[in-house]
């Protein structure tokens, strides 16, 4: 008897474990509603689904995230567009496909469900078990596609969020780089003797491949330097900072000092750039001038840079010519200094080639010359001249925005 009882108990335990395993293998059908599961839904679920009733509400969202298919009956809220929309939103925010049971006469609810795309189906709340079962089968077939779509969207959002963070970090780094580069520019334009200055400085991007400096060398002499690294953006900007620090304008020995002639300064700067062996932006153009305000004698040296423009009272213009190749190409390149005699009322304009590139084309199709553009403004104060020039660049037609950095230094002998 004991043996028979033991065998009977083992058979009962086996049947229970088989039933429990079969129940666990059945997909879960989530019921969302404030009423018990209706008979037609229970019959449709049959032995194919494992019913899990739960009251509808925001707390049901966690269950929806893990469910494949859910049935919802808005009941008395079916004619409430806000409540029905909130229910549909919960389905769209999950990976479950919903079957919405609506009263046949709830016209507004039917219209809302039919017009709104989403991961849900609809059926009359008094539909037959066979009809509901068919809808459940269709929902189950649709669910993997929606589940995969949600995974892809989540991945895309993660990538987008990471890209946005990367962009924000890069944007902040570029802002800091632009601020750093501007720290290398003169904070205040010096006034030595009768020489007065104005500057237009427009980087094409956050940072510039142009650099300028106006240096008070002693009580009567000052240096004016403008350089343009080939290209623009970060590589060119880094080269401009190197140029600013590498330019030698004065040598001090004990209590004595010597002003370095412009051609010597350019020769040594050229050697320094060549010795760096830069892989990009390895050369640049430049002009360096030394002005003695006691007799208004100016010594200058060019290195592949546009010729400075000297404007005399009355508007007469001349170009300050002089030989000189690019900086950073040949280490042993020699440069020449030339001298120009300035007078009270003279104005000198030193600019980078991006300035003329930004002025558009003349009637003959050739690039406009800077002197032709500023000719009507030669009698204006230097700050107003620079404002007019800046406005002329801004007034170009769409599609002609400046692509290169722009720097214009104006010196007046007052």
VOGU-3710 file (C-alpha; in Angstrom, 3 decimals, decimal comma):
1> xxxxxxxxxx> 0,000/0,000/0,000  2,803/2,349/0,798  4,410/1,624/-2,585  1,117/2,308/-4,442  0,638/5,535/-2,517  4,153/6,663/-3,397  3,660/5,873/-7,110  0,351/7,689/-7,095  1,948/10,761/-5,509  4,757/10,733/-8,082
11> xxxxxxxxxx> 2,246/10,492/-10,960  0,270/13,442/-9,485  3,411/15,526/-9,090  4,423/14,725/-12,682  1,016/15,766/-14,042  1,200/19,031/-12,047  4,705/19,833/-13,333  3,645/19,142/-16,936  0,619/21,399/-16,547  2,719/24,123/-14,951
21> xxxxxxxxxx> 5,291/23,846/-17,751  2,590/24,034/-20,410  1,108/27,077/-18,687  4,515/28,749/-18,521  5,078/28,126/-22,237  1,857/29,893/-23,188  2,211/33,556/-24,214  0,848/36,108/-21,765  -2,269/38,035/-22,728  -2,529/41,175/-20,623
31> xxxxxxxxxx> -6,046/42,375/-19,833  -6,307/46,093/-19,033  -9,659/47,135/-17,660  -11,605/48,111/-14,573  -14,001/45,149/-15,020  -13,395/41,395/-14,921  -12,259/39,730/-18,131  -15,378/39,332/-20,298  -16,492/35,871/-21,337  -15,737/36,353/-25,040
41> xxxxxxxxxx> -12,111/37,325/-24,254  -11,727/34,349/-21,896  -13,090/32,036/-24,567  -10,820/33,579/-27,227  -7,797/33,100/-24,981  -8,720/29,452/-24,373  -5,715/27,264/-23,821  -3,548/29,290/-26,213  -2,981/32,329/-23,940  -2,243/32,815/-20,269
51> xxxxxxxxxx> -4,519/35,646/-19,133  -3,088/38,270/-16,796  -5,752/40,787/-15,642  -4,643/44,222/-14,470  -6,399/47,511/-13,858  -5,667/50,059/-16,578  -3,671/53,135/-15,594  -0,191/54,668/-15,736  1,191/51,915/-13,483  0,330/49,363/-16,171
61> xxxxxxxxxx> 3,132/50,760/-18,375  5,739/48,452/-16,849  3,592/45,406/-17,702  3,073/46,673/-21,245  6,834/46,914/-21,771  7,232/43,180/-21,156  3,959/41,998/-22,769  3,534/40,957/-26,367  -0,231/41,417/-26,711  -2,748/43,230/-24,502
71> xxxxxxxxxx> -6,514/43,681/-24,611  -8,036/46,905/-23,291  -11,643/47,946/-22,794  -12,025/51,689/-22,154  -15,536/50,950/-20,901  -17,209/54,194/-19,815  -14,201/56,237/-21,027  -14,613/55,181/-24,658  -16,281/58,488/-25,495  -13,601/60,460/-23,666
81> xxxxxxxxxx> -11,009/61,388/-26,356  -8,416/62,361/-23,745  -8,626/59,060/-21,854  -8,659/57,018/-25,064  -5,685/58,966/-26,461  -3,756/58,350/-23,230  -4,436/54,621/-23,583  -3,213/54,583/-27,181  -0,122/56,570/-26,141  0,729/53,887/-23,588
91> xxxxxxxxxx> 0,657/51,246/-26,315  2,861/53,343/-28,606  5,380/53,782/-25,781  5,647/50,005/-25,279  6,479/47,027/-27,467  3,059/45,402/-26,963  0,393/45,327/-29,661  -3,023/46,241/-28,294  -6,528/45,073/-29,092  -9,008/47,826/-28,176
101> xxxxxxxxxx> -12,589/46,687/-27,477  -15,101/49,453/-28,199  -18,887/49,693/-28,036  -20,384/49,511/-31,513  -22,126/52,867/-31,067  -19,047/54,739/-29,803  -18,599/56,612/-33,088  -16,079/59,164/-31,829  -13,891/56,443/-30,340  -13,984/54,357/-33,529
111> xxxxxxxxxx> -13,071/57,431/-35,588  -10,132/58,240/-33,322  -8,748/54,687/-33,389  -9,184/54,289/-37,145  -7,601/57,643/-38,038  -4,618/57,346/-35,738  -1,765/55,080/-36,864  -0,212/52,973/-34,129  0,453/49,500/-32,825  -3,113/48,535/-31,979
121> xxxxxxxxxx> -6,170/46,870/-33,511  -9,840/47,428/-32,690  -12,858/45,137/-32,340  -16,433/45,512/-31,031  -16,633/44,692/-27,353  -19,394/42,146/-28,094  -17,405/40,426/-30,869  -17,449/36,653/-30,956  -14,607/34,661/-29,386  -13,588/33,533/-32,893
131> xxxxxxxxxx> -13,295/37,132/-34,115  -11,334/38,194/-31,038  -9,060/35,155/-31,357  -8,329/36,116/-34,965  -7,425/39,659/-33,856  -5,169/38,261/-31,152  -3,368/36,053/-33,687  -2,874/39,064/-35,979  -1,568/41,128/-33,059  0,897/38,403/-32,137
141> xxxxxxxxxx> 2,208/38,265/-35,709  2,654/42,049/-35,759  4,392/42,272/-32,402  7,926/41,156/-33,468  8,019/43,883/-36,099  6,989/46,545/-33,587  9,374/45,142/-30,987  12,256/45,304/-33,474  11,260/48,837/-34,449  11,309/49,928/-30,805
151> xxxxxxxxxx> 14,768/48,428/-30,355  16,012/50,258/-33,426  14,466/53,501/-32,209  16,054/53,054/-28,782  19,427/52,419/-30,411  18,978/55,433/-32,692  18,059/57,608/-29,720  21,143/56,423/-27,851  23,365/57,152/-30,859  21,673/60,512/-31,353
161> xxxxxxxxxx> 22,119/61,421/-27,701  25,785/60,444/-27,853  26,265/62,414/-31,081  24,538/65,418/-29,518  26,816/65,219/-26,491  29,832/64,911/-28,808  28,668/67,905/-30,839  28,135/69,957/-27,692  31,606/69,031/-26,429  33,157/69,863/-29,816
171> xxxxxxxxxx> 31,247/73,129/-29,976  32,489/74,066/-26,511  36,070/73,144/-27,468  35,863/75,329/-30,571  34,511/78,220/-28,505  37,403/77,838/-26,095  39,868/77,658/-29,009  38,397/80,845/-30,511  38,642/82,582/-27,136  42,241/81,407/-26,744
181> xxxxxxxxxx> 43,191/82,653/-30,192  41,639/86,064/-29,524  43,707/86,232/-26,342  46,757/86,308/-28,619  45,430/89,377/-30,448  46,107/92,893/-29,127  43,659/93,717/-26,334  44,165/97,416/-26,983  45,576/99,051/-30,091  48,615/101,115/-29,122
191> xxxxxxxxxx> 48,923/104,838/-29,829  52,493/105,882/-30,548  53,188/109,384/-31,774  50,718/110,283/-34,511  49,945/106,656/-35,509  46,398/105,433/-34,848  44,905/102,043/-35,758  41,652/100,286/-36,594  41,080/96,581/-37,368  38,444/94,425/-39,083
201> xxxxxxxxxx> 38,856/90,777/-38,043  36,369/88,171/-39,349  37,210/84,459/-38,988  35,424/82,234/-41,513  34,729/79,688/-38,746  35,184/79,658/-34,978  38,934/80,127/-35,347  41,000/81,969/-37,936  44,047/81,333/-40,086  44,823/85,059/-39,887
211> xxxxxxxxxx> 46,853/86,738/-37,166  47,835/90,351/-36,617  49,793/92,239/-34,023  50,680/95,865/-33,360  53,675/96,030/-31,030  55,100/99,026/-29,228  58,832/98,428/-29,633  60,014/101,502/-27,712  59,000/105,115/-27,189  59,247/106,060/-30,868
221> xxxxxxxxxx> 58,960/102,839/-32,847  56,244/100,260/-33,310  55,848/97,047/-35,299  52,832/96,087/-37,439  52,520/92,429/-38,379  49,838/90,601/-40,413  50,085/86,918/-41,410  47,798/84,479/-43,189  48,278/80,723/-42,799  47,231/78,731/-45,851
231> xxxxxxxxxx> 43,728/77,397/-45,289  41,552/78,082/-42,267  40,113/76,209/-39,333  41,961/74,580/-36,453  45,272/73,605/-38,207  45,698/77,124/-39,574  44,725/78,655/-36,228  47,360/76,622/-34,399  49,993/77,816/-36,853  49,018/81,458/-36,275
241> xxxxxxxxxx> 49,637/81,062/-32,530  53,060/79,602/-33,270  53,805/82,494/-35,649  52,796/85,061/-33,038  55,222/83,583/-30,486  58,029/82,885/-32,968  58,252/86,366/-34,507  61,354/88,102/-33,110  61,038/91,904/-33,121  63,588/92,987/-30,516
251> xxxxxxxxxx> 66,715/91,535/-28,891  67,571/92,502/-25,350  71,058/92,115/-23,860  71,461/93,466/-20,364  70,341/97,080/-20,328  70,519/97,378/-24,124  68,202/96,291/-26,892  68,212/96,204/-30,669  65,183/96,468/-32,946  65,362/93,546/-35,389
261> xxxxxxxxxx> 65,026/94,696/-39,039  61,874/93,310/-40,742  63,785/91,183/-43,273  65,758/89,512/-40,455  62,570/88,877/-38,467  60,966/87,258/-41,507  64,053/85,178/-42,291  64,188/83,765/-38,755  60,430/83,173/-38,699  60,702/81,292/-41,990
271> xxxxxxxxxx> 63,440/79,072/-40,575  61,413/78,327/-37,446  58,368/77,268/-39,485  60,448/75,086/-41,781  62,151/73,373/-38,841  58,801/72,317/-37,391  58,196/69,907/-40,297  54,459/70,544/-40,149  52,264/68,006/-41,956  49,535/70,540/-42,791
281> xxxxxxxxxx> 49,281/74,318/-43,112  53,048/74,298/-43,448  53,355/77,736/-45,028  51,881/81,191/-44,761  52,164/84,742/-46,067  53,020/87,814/-44,038  53,941/91,496/-43,872  56,012/93,069/-41,109  56,533/96,813/-40,830  58,533/98,947/-38,384
291> xxxxxxxxxx> 57,449/102,590/-38,148  59,571/105,314/-36,577  57,101/108,003/-35,557  59,825/110,662/-35,150  60,366/110,981/-38,899  57,497/108,716/-40,167  59,951/106,400/-41,880  58,544/102,911/-42,312  60,631/99,833/-43,083  58,657/96,855/-44,299
301> xxxxxxxxxx> 59,139/93,325/-45,616  56,698/91,158/-47,570  56,571/87,363/-47,745  54,119/86,324/-50,452  51,466/88,593/-48,932  49,190/91,072/-50,749  50,887/94,435/-51,121  49,851/97,018/-48,520  47,908/99,989/-49,893  49,138/103,512/-49,073
311> xxxxxxxxxx> 46,437/106,183/-49,378  47,537/109,811/-49,555  45,397/112,848/-48,742  42,962/113,433/-51,603  42,498/109,713/-52,242  45,617/108,929/-54,306  46,658/105,309/-53,765  49,835/103,316/-54,287  50,875/99,747/-53,606  53,931/99,111/-51,437
321> xxxxxxxxxx> 55,850/96,663/-53,571  58,637/94,365/-52,516  59,925/90,844/-53,204  59,521/87,895/-50,883  58,380/84,279/-51,113  56,068/82,315/-48,838  57,068/81,554/-45,266  57,705/77,908/-44,415  58,781/76,625/-47,849  62,573/77,034/-48,148
331> xxxxxxxxxx> 64,633/77,261/-44,905  67,396/79,370/-46,436  65,086/81,832/-48,207  66,222/85,448/-47,951  63,939/88,457/-47,636  64,373/92,139/-48,350  63,352/95,213/-46,412  62,159/98,335/-48,189  61,516/101,824/-46,903  58,493/104,078/-47,417
341> xxxxxxxxxx> 58,294/107,700/-46,329  54,948/108,489/-44,769  53,477/111,919/-44,089  50,734/113,401/-41,945  47,345/112,521/-43,452  48,562/109,251/-44,978  46,640/106,027/-44,406  48,026/102,509/-44,819  45,850/99,422/-45,308  47,263/95,920/-44,731
351> xxxxxxxxxx> 44,906/93,037/-45,464  44,767/89,281/-46,056  43,703/87,791/-49,385  40,404/86,561/-47,950  39,294/90,208/-47,981  39,338/90,561/-51,755  37,898/87,067/-52,172  34,889/88,216/-50,131  34,230/91,329/-52,250  32,705/89,476/-55,189
361> xxxxxxxxxx> 33,372/90,031/-58,876  33,655/93,169/-60,955  31,646/93,705/-64,155  34,395/92,036/-66,203  34,155/88,903/-64,046  37,508/89,475/-62,337  37,772/89,650/-58,539  37,281/93,163/-57,193  40,348/95,025/-55,981  40,257/96,362/-52,455
371> xxxxxxxxxx> 41,335/99,858/-53,495  38,416/100,066/-55,972  35,957/99,122/-53,228  37,242/101,524/-50,570  37,915/104,438/-52,954  34,578/106,195/-52,164  35,330/105,974/-48,423  38,915/107,261/-48,283  37,819/110,529/-46,629  35,880/108,723/-43,900
381> xxxxxxxxxx> 37,362/108,126/-40,423  39,062/104,747/-40,314  36,407/103,141/-38,084  33,645/104,232/-40,469  35,651/102,978/-43,444  35,915/99,561/-41,773  32,170/99,596/-41,010  31,400/100,343/-44,663  33,725/97,541/-45,778  32,136/95,109/-43,335
391> xxxxxxxxxx> 28,648/96,082/-44,554  29,718/95,581/-48,195  30,801/92,039/-47,353  27,534/91,370/-45,498  25,453/92,708/-48,395  26,703/90,132/-50,892  23,946/87,962/-52,449  23,068/84,615/-50,819  25,564/81,921/-51,737  28,492/84,358/-51,760
401> xxxxxxxxxx> 29,253/84,273/-48,046  32,996/84,605/-47,245  34,808/81,289/-47,318  38,138/82,573/-46,042  39,248/84,550/-43,021  39,278/88,337/-43,345  41,689/90,723/-41,641  42,136/94,426/-42,459  44,473/96,671/-40,457  44,210/100,426/-41,065
411> xxxx> 46,874/102,846/-39,816  46,348/106,603/-39,940  49,051/109,200/-39,529  47,118/111,959/-37,794
//
